[in-house]
Amino acid sequence: MRTNQNTGMDAGHASLTVPETVVRQPVLWWAGAGAVFLALQAYVLLSWVLSPDFASRGTGVDPVPAQVRTSAWISQFNSVVAFLVCAIYCVRRSRREGCLTWDALLMIGGLSVCWLDTAINYFRSVVLYNAYMLNWGSWNAHIPGWASGSAHPTPEPLVFVTGLYGWWFLLFSAVFCGVARRLELHWPRIGVLGLVLAGVVTLSLLDALLELIFVFSGLYAYAAVVPGWTLWLGTVHQFPLYGPLILGVLCTIVAMLRYGARKQRYSFVERGSDELPVSAPVRTAIRILAIVGFMNTVFVIAVFAHWWIGSHAEGPLPVPSYLVLDNADSTFNCVT
């Protein structure tokens, strides 16, 4: 199903005066937000690459268990393979459609929020990645106003994380769309609210399943949690139940875009783009920026939710040196 066809404007249309109604199209506002987010992350990433912070972080004095090392390599490999599968699918589908498909837009949008991966550590350390995974340090210290002391020592497993953000939103959106179609088939009057609630429940459970695999594999740990809403409290596997709920809401919002685009050709973020008196390549660029702006905005809101909940969290949790903030210190006595 073609979700983003050209409108067939004639060649002379681009020379017309832009109507006021077109100037006020929401797609332009979202595209403006996308341009700001891209400029900010370009500054952050470039300043990181050109700084001494662009260096691999070691695992410290504690030995990394064999099963954790194996899980790390398997997870990084799977993440890259899943990324490549999604990229090949999007490229082939776009070539067949003759234009950039919505799934390709979604993949680009997902990659555009990768720079906010550990933003929940902005004020205090919440998530700690395993330094055994391939990393070149972290760009956190180059995000303006970063207040947490974890900015420099916390590694960002770039291979794992980049691959993850390439396929995560595609997978969750595909699952949501499948569930939504079946629900509308059996309950035609379920409405938007019913679909959203079903999506939050389904995607929260899916997120919890994947995250539990990652946590128990030793890929990362939650250092600060709210005790009353956490499983396996006080262990390196402690798991906050509010995390999947926040991500379930985030992924449902993004998935609703895909579901609406498949039914109505454009998502509400892009609507009005076909009325812009510009060439097809420029229109595509505007749509990309709009999706980037929307997804970064929603992701930032999710980060704010983590910050607010994090203000009631307890921590940090004693963890092994390959997970600890300053792994040059002596061995930690971790509860396992």
C-alpha positions as CSV (number, residue, x, y, z in Angstrom):
1,M,0.0,0.0,0.0
2,R,1.5,3.3,-1.0
3,T,1.4,5.7,1.9
4,N,3.2,8.7,0.5
5,Q,2.5,9.3,-3.1
6,N,3.3,12.6,-4.9
7,T,0.4,15.0,-5.5
8,G,1.3,15.5,-9.1
9,M,1.7,19.3,-9.0
10,D,2.5,20.9,-12.2
11,A,6.0,22.4,-12.9
12,G,4.7,25.9,-12.7
13,H,3.2,25.5,-9.3
14,A,6.5,26.1,-7.5
15,S,6.6,29.7,-8.7
16,L,3.2,30.6,-7.1
17,T,3.0,32.7,-4.0
18,V,2.7,30.6,-0.9
19,P,-0.8,30.9,0.6
20,E,-1.1,31.8,4.2
21,T,-2.9,28.6,5.0
22,V,0.1,26.6,3.6
23,V,2.5,28.6,5.8
24,R,0.5,27.6,8.8
25,Q,0.7,23.9,8.0
26,P,1.6,21.8,11.1
27,V,4.2,19.9,9.0
28,L,6.3,23.1,8.9
29,W,6.3,23.5,12.6
30,W,7.3,19.9,13.2
31,A,10.0,20.3,10.5
32,G,11.3,23.3,12.2
33,A,11.5,21.4,15.5
34,G,13.3,18.6,13.6
35,A,15.8,21.0,12.2
36,V,16.6,22.3,15.7
37,F,17.0,18.8,17.2
38,L,19.3,17.8,14.3
39,A,21.4,20.9,14.7
40,L,21.7,20.3,18.5
41,Q,22.7,16.7,18.2
42,A,25.1,17.5,15.4
43,Y,26.8,20.0,17.8
44,V,26.8,17.4,20.7
45,L,28.1,14.5,18.6
46,L,30.8,16.6,16.7
47,S,32.1,18.1,19.9
48,W,32.3,14.7,21.5
49,V,34.1,13.1,18.5
50,L,36.7,16.0,18.6
51,S,37.2,15.8,22.3
52,P,39.3,13.4,24.6
53,D,36.0,11.9,25.7
54,F,35.9,10.0,22.4
55,A,37.7,7.0,23.8
56,S,36.8,3.5,24.9
57,R,36.0,2.9,28.6
58,G,37.4,-0.2,30.2
59,T,35.7,-2.7,32.4
60,G,37.7,-2.0,35.6
61,V,39.0,-4.4,38.2
62,D,36.1,-6.9,38.3
63,P,36.3,-9.8,35.8
64,V,33.4,-9.9,33.3
65,P,31.7,-13.3,33.7
66,A,31.8,-15.5,30.6
67,Q,28.1,-15.6,30.2
68,V,27.9,-11.8,30.3
69,R,30.7,-11.6,27.6
70,T,28.8,-14.1,25.4
71,S,25.5,-12.2,25.9
72,A,27.2,-8.9,25.0
73,W,28.6,-10.2,21.7
74,I,25.4,-12.0,20.8
75,S,23.2,-9.0,21.6
76,Q,25.4,-6.6,19.6
77,F,25.4,-9.0,16.6
78,N,21.7,-9.5,16.7
79,S,21.1,-5.7,17.0
80,V,23.3,-5.1,13.9
81,V,21.6,-7.9,11.9
82,A,18.1,-6.6,12.8
83,F,19.2,-3.1,11.8
84,L,20.4,-4.3,8.4
85,V,17.3,-6.4,7.8
86,C,15.1,-3.3,8.5
87,A,17.3,-1.1,6.4
88,I,17.2,-3.5,3.4
89,Y,13.5,-3.8,3.8
90,C,13.0,0.0,3.8
91,V,15.3,0.5,0.8
92,R,13.6,-2.2,-1.3
93,R,10.1,-1.1,-0.4
94,S,11.0,2.6,-1.2
95,R,12.4,1.6,-4.5
96,R,9.4,-0.4,-5.4
97,E,7.0,2.4,-4.3
98,G,9.1,5.0,-6.1
99,C,9.2,7.2,-3.0
100,L,10.4,7.2,0.6
101,T,8.0,4.9,2.5
102,W,6.6,5.6,5.9
103,D,8.6,2.8,7.4
104,A,11.8,4.4,6.1
105,L,10.7,7.6,7.7
106,L,10.1,5.8,10.9
107,M,13.5,4.2,10.9
108,I,15.2,7.5,10.2
109,G,13.2,9.0,13.1
110,G,14.2,6.2,15.4
111,L,17.9,6.8,14.6
112,S,17.4,10.5,15.3
113,V,16.6,9.9,18.9
114,C,19.6,7.7,19.6
115,W,21.5,10.7,21.0
116,L,19.0,10.9,23.9
117,D,19.5,7.2,24.9
118,T,20.9,8.0,28.3
119,A,19.3,11.4,28.8
120,I,17.5,9.9,31.8
121,N,20.9,10.2,33.6
122,Y,20.8,14.0,33.1
123,F,20.3,14.8,36.7
124,R,21.3,11.6,38.4
125,S,22.6,8.2,37.3
126,V,19.7,5.8,36.6
127,V,20.9,3.4,33.9
128,L,24.5,1.9,33.7
129,Y,25.7,0.2,30.5
130,N,28.1,-2.7,30.5
131,A,31.5,-1.3,29.5
132,Y,32.5,-4.6,27.9
133,M,30.3,-3.8,24.9
134,L,32.0,-1.8,22.1
135,N,32.0,1.8,23.1
136,W,33.9,5.0,22.5
137,G,32.9,6.7,25.8
138,S,29.9,8.9,25.8
139,W,28.7,12.3,24.5
140,N,26.7,13.1,27.6
141,A,29.1,15.7,28.9
142,H,28.6,17.6,25.7
143,I,24.8,17.9,26.1
144,P,24.2,21.5,27.3
145,G,23.5,21.8,31.0
146,W,24.3,18.1,31.9
147,A,24.2,18.0,35.7
148,S,24.9,14.3,36.5
149,G,28.3,13.2,37.6
150,S,28.0,10.2,35.2
151,A,28.6,12.3,32.1
152,H,32.2,11.2,31.5
153,P,32.6,7.7,32.8
154,T,29.3,6.2,31.6
155,P,30.0,4.4,28.3
156,E,27.5,4.4,25.4
157,P,27.6,1.0,23.6
158,L,27.4,2.6,20.2
159,V,27.0,-0.5,18.0
160,F,24.3,-2.0,20.2
161,V,22.4,1.2,20.7
162,T,22.5,2.4,17.1
163,G,21.3,-1.0,15.9
164,L,18.6,-1.0,18.6
165,Y,17.1,2.4,17.6
166,G,17.2,1.4,14.0
167,W,14.7,-1.5,14.5
168,W,13.0,-0.8,17.8
169,F,10.3,1.6,16.6
170,L,9.7,-0.4,13.5
171,L,9.1,-3.6,15.5
172,F,6.9,-2.0,18.1
173,S,4.9,-0.1,15.4
174,A,4.4,-3.3,13.4
175,V,3.1,-5.1,16.4
176,F,0.8,-2.3,17.3
177,C,-0.6,-2.1,13.8
178,G,-1.2,-5.9,13.7
179,V,-3.1,-5.7,17.1
180,A,-5.0,-2.6,16.0
181,R,-6.2,-4.2,12.8
182,R,-7.5,-7.3,14.6
183,L,-9.2,-5.3,17.3
184,E,-11.0,-3.1,14.7
185,L,-12.0,-6.2,12.8
186,H,-13.6,-7.8,15.8
187,W,-14.8,-4.6,17.5
188,P,-15.3,-1.9,14.8
189,R,-16.5,0.6,17.4
190,I,-13.4,0.3,19.7
191,G,-12.3,3.9,18.8
192,V,-9.0,5.6,19.2
193,L,-9.0,5.5,23.0
194,G,-9.5,1.7,23.0
195,L,-6.7,1.3,20.4
196,V,-4.3,3.5,22.5
197,L,-5.1,1.6,25.7
198,A,-4.6,-1.8,23.9
199,G,-1.3,-0.5,22.4
200,V,0.0,0.7,25.8
201,V,-0.7,-2.6,27.4
202,T,0.7,-4.7,24.5
203,L,3.9,-2.6,23.9
204,S,4.6,-2.2,27.6
205,L,4.6,-6.0,27.9
206,L,6.8,-6.3,24.8
207,D,9.2,-3.7,26.2
208,A,9.3,-5.5,29.6
209,L,10.1,-8.8,27.9
210,L,13.0,-7.3,25.9
211,E,14.4,-5.3,28.7
212,L,14.3,-8.2,31.1
213,I,16.4,-10.2,28.6
214,F,18.9,-7.3,28.4
215,V,19.1,-6.8,32.2
216,F,19.5,-10.4,33.0
217,S,22.1,-10.8,30.3
218,G,24.1,-8.1,32.0
219,L,24.0,-5.5,29.2
220,Y,22.9,-2.8,31.6
221,A,21.5,-2.2,35.1
222,Y,19.2,0.2,36.8
223,A,21.2,2.0,39.5
224,A,18.4,4.1,41.0
225,V,14.8,2.9,41.2
226,V,11.5,3.5,43.2
227,P,11.4,0.6,45.6
228,G,7.6,0.1,45.6
229,W,7.5,-0.3,41.8
230,T,10.6,-2.5,41.3
231,L,11.1,-6.2,40.9
232,W,14.2,-7.9,42.3
233,L,15.0,-4.9,44.4
234,G,18.5,-4.6,45.7
235,T,20.0,-6.9,43.1
236,V,21.9,-6.1,39.9
237,H,18.8,-7.3,38.1
238,Q,16.4,-4.9,39.8
239,F,13.8,-3.8,37.3
240,P,11.5,-0.8,37.6
241,L,8.0,-1.5,36.3
242,Y,7.3,2.1,35.4
243,G,10.0,2.0,32.8
244,P,8.2,-0.3,30.4
245,L,5.0,1.7,31.0
246,I,6.7,5.0,29.9
247,L,8.2,3.3,26.8
248,G,4.9,1.6,26.1
249,V,3.1,5.0,26.0
250,L,6.0,6.5,23.9
251,C,5.9,3.6,21.4
252,T,2.1,3.6,21.1
253,I,2.1,7.3,20.2
254,V,4.7,6.7,17.5
255,A,2.9,3.6,16.3
256,M,-0.4,5.5,16.0
257,L,1.4,7.7,13.4
258,R,2.2,4.6,11.3
259,Y,-1.3,3.3,11.7
260,G,-2.8,6.6,10.7
261,A,-0.4,6.9,7.7
262,R,-1.3,3.5,6.4
263,K,-5.0,4.3,6.5
264,Q,-4.9,8.0,5.4
265,R,-1.7,8.2,3.3
266,Y,-0.1,10.7,5.7
267,S,0.3,10.8,9.4
268,F,-1.1,13.9,11.1
269,V,2.5,15.2,11.5
270,E,2.9,15.3,7.8
271,R,-0.5,16.5,6.7
272,G,-0.3,19.5,4.5
273,S,3.1,18.6,3.0
274,D,1.4,17.7,-0.3
275,E,0.1,21.3,-0.5
276,L,3.5,22.9,-0.2
277,P,4.7,24.5,-3.5
278,V,8.0,22.7,-3.5
279,S,9.7,20.0,-5.5
280,A,9.3,16.3,-4.5
281,P,12.8,16.0,-2.9
282,V,12.3,19.1,-0.8
283,R,8.9,17.8,0.3
284,T,10.5,14.5,1.3
285,A,13.1,16.4,3.3
286,I,10.4,18.4,5.1
287,R,8.5,15.2,5.9
288,I,11.8,13.6,7.3
289,L,12.4,16.7,9.5
290,A,8.8,16.6,10.7
291,I,9.0,13.0,11.8
292,V,12.4,13.7,13.4
293,G,10.9,16.7,15.2
294,F,7.9,14.8,16.5
295,M,9.8,11.7,17.7
296,N,12.5,13.8,19.5
297,T,9.7,15.8,21.1
298,V,7.9,12.8,22.3
299,F,11.1,11.2,23.5
300,V,12.0,14.2,25.5
301,I,8.6,14.1,27.2
302,A,9.3,10.5,28.1
303,V,12.6,11.5,29.5
304,F,10.9,14.2,31.6
305,A,8.6,11.5,33.0
306,H,11.7,9.4,34.0
307,W,13.2,12.5,35.6
308,W,10.1,13.1,37.7
309,I,9.9,9.5,38.8
310,G,13.6,9.5,39.3
311,S,13.3,12.3,41.9
312,H,11.6,9.7,44.1
313,A,14.1,6.9,43.4
314,E,16.6,5.4,45.7
315,G,20.2,4.5,44.8
316,P,22.8,4.1,43.6
317,L,23.1,0.3,43.6
318,P,26.4,-1.3,44.3
319,V,27.4,-3.0,41.0
320,P,30.5,-4.6,39.4
321,S,33.2,-2.4,38.0
322,Y,32.2,-3.1,34.4
323,L,28.8,-1.4,35.2
324,V,30.0,1.2,37.7
325,L,30.3,4.9,37.1
326,D,34.0,5.1,38.0
327,N,35.4,1.6,37.2
328,A,38.9,2.6,38.2
329,D,37.8,2.1,41.8
330,S,38.2,-1.1,43.8
331,T,35.8,-4.0,43.4
332,F,32.2,-3.5,44.4
333,N,30.4,-6.0,46.5
334,C,27.4,-6.5,44.3
335,V,24.2,-8.3,45.4
336,T,23.5,-10.9,42.8
